[in-house]
Amino acid sequence: MMHILIIEDEQSIIDFLQQGLEEESYEVSSFTKGKEGLQHALQQSFDLIILDWMLPELPGIEVCKEIRKQDTTTPIIFLTAKDTIEETIEGLQSGANDYIKKPFHFAELLERIKVQLRSKTDESFTYQLGTIQLNPSTHQVFKNEEEIKLTQKEFALLEYLLKHKEQVCTRKRILENVWDINFDYDSGVIDVFINALRKKLNLSTEENYIQTIRGVGYMAKEE
């Protein structure tokens, strides 16, 4: 169960959020003062923090800055009545991942929470293809526990194939998603990079993990 910390001085908002989040199967802890919330944020592990901008004792912007000194990964979403571009930028520069203006709809906040938690989960996920492992967060590829050095584009191509393992990836889709090309272009560049990948991964005849689908594209497939 994902654990969310709410630091908000209005009890009615806490009650509203806690009820909605618990109905969505999240565990919730809440505090109404900046210093108290900061203390728990630093002492406990949370999957996400919902932080009000205006707090007693210690403003939310300062709470965010203090959290980021020790914790750079836990997503933080600001709740704020501030609505100027300058204040929004200040909040994001303090280390927040997102913000939502009061008053807000719970459904919108819930979607923003899901986006942040999904990103966090994706970063810790490792793709597996036979003896090959790809870690998106560390940008590393291993085969039989030996690290394989890839260029940025080689890594992006392999990651795209692994994300769609057991699916045919057409040349058009590969160009659009790996090269960001949305117009007619010589797809022969894909073949060059596929060959480079196969060579660097030292794939044997038995390790046909990257299969050519003639006239269509490629597919990452377990053997």
N, C-alpha and C positions, 0 to 999 in steps of 0.2 A: 504494500500500500504506500503510495506517494505521500510524503509528509510536507505540508505547506505551513509556513510561518506568516502570520498576519500581524503587522505593527500598525495600529490605527487607533486614534484617540476617541473616535465616536463609537460607543458601544452598540448603537443601533446598526451601524454598518458592519461591525464585527459579527453580530448575530445573523444578519442577512447573508453575509458571505459564508459563515460557518455552516449554516443550514444548507445552503446550496451546494457547497463543496463536499460536505459529508454525504449528501444525497448522491453525489457523483463518485462516492467511494474514496475520497481523499481524507487523510488524517490531518487535523487542523490544530495548531497551537496559536494563541493570540496574546498580545500585550498592548497596553494603551499608552505607554511612555517610551520615549526614544532610548534612554539609557538602559532600561530594563529589556527592551526588545533587542538592542545591540548585544547585551551580555549573553542572552540565550542564542542569538544568531551565531556568536563566536564559540560558544561552548557546546552546542548541539549540531547535529547534521540534519539539514533540511534539503528537500528537493527543489523548492522554490520559495521565494520571499515576496509577499505583497506588502509594500511599504508606503505609508502616507507621507506626503511632503511636509505638512504642518503638524508637528508633534510637540508635546510638552517636554521640557528638560533638554532635549537634543533634537534639532530639526532632522527631518528625514534625509535631506541632502547630505548632512554630516554623518548620519548613521550609515548611509550607502558608502561613503568614502572610507569609513573605518572598516566596514565589512570587506571592501575590496583590497585593503592592505593585507588581509590574511586569506581571503577566499576570492579567487578570480573566476570561479566556474559556476557557482550557484546562481541561477537566473533570478533577477530582481525586476519586479514590475511596480512602477510608481502609480499610486492613486493621487491625483492632484486636481485642484481647482485652478491651477496656473494655466494660462492659455496663450502666452506670448511665445514666439519662436525662440527668443533668447532664453527663456526659462526652460523650455523643452530641451534645448541644446545643453543647457547647464546640467539638467537631470541626467541626460544620456552620457555626458562627459564625466559625470561623477561615478559612472560604472553601471548604471541601470541598463537592462536589456530592452525594456519597453516601458510605455506609460499609457495610462487611460484617464481621460478627464471625467471629473465628477460634474453632474450626475451621470451614471453609466448604466447600461443594461447588463445584467449578470451573464446573459448568453454571449455577449461580446468578450467580456473578461474571461469567461471559460475557454473560448476559442484561443485567446491570446496565451492563456496558461498552457493549453495543449500544444501550441506551436513551440513554446519554450521548452517544455518537457520532451517533446519529440526531438528537438534539436540536440538536447542533452543526451538522450538515449542513442541517437544516431552517432554522436561523437565517440561513444564508448563501444560501439558495435564493431566487430571484426568480421569481415567477409571471408568465407572459406570455400576453396575450390580444390578438391583433392588434397594434395600436399602444399597448396599455395594458400597463404593467409595475407589479407590486406587490411591494414588498420587506417581508417580515414583520419582519425584525430592526430596520430603521430606521423602520418604520411609515409608509412613503411610497408614494405612487402617482404614476406619471407617464404622460402621454399625449403621444406625439411629443416626448419629452424635456422636456415642461413639467410641473412638479409640480402635482397636483390636490389641494387641501385637502379632506379628508373628516372627518366626525365619527367618533368611536370606533365607533359602531354601523354607520355606512355602510361603514367600513373592514372591520369584522368580516363584514358581509354579502357584500361583494365578495370578500374572501379565501375565504369558504366556497364561493362559486360557482366561483372559479378553482381551488380545490383539487379540485373535482369537475367540471372542464371536460369538455364533451361528454357529461355525464350529467344526467339530469333530477333536479332537487332539488325534492322535494315540499314543500308548504307546512308540513306537519307536521315534516319533518326540519329545515327552516330555523328554525322556531320553537324546536325542541328544542336546536339547536346554536348558533344566533346569539343567541336571546333567553333560552335556558335555561328554556323554558316546556314543561312536560310534561303539561299539562291542556288541556281545550277552551278556546280563546281566539280572539278575532276576528283572523283572519289578514289582514285588510285593512291592518294596519300594515305588512306586507311590501310591499304595492303602493305605499304612500306612500314607503317607502325606496328601492324600485326606481326609481320615477319621479325621486326626488332624485338617485340615482346616474346615471341616464341624462342628466339635465340637467347635472350637474356635469362629467361626462365628455364632454359636448357630442357625443353620438353622432348621426351623420347617418343618413339612411335606408339608406345603403350599409353603415354600421357597425352591423349588427344583432347585436352581440356578446352582449347579454343578451336572450334570447328568452323570450317568454311561452308556456308550455305550458298552454293553456286547461283549467281545471278540475283542474289537477294542481300546477303550480308554475312554476319557471323553470330555464333552462339557459344556461350560459356556453358560447358556441360560436364557433369561428373561422369567418369568412366567406370 
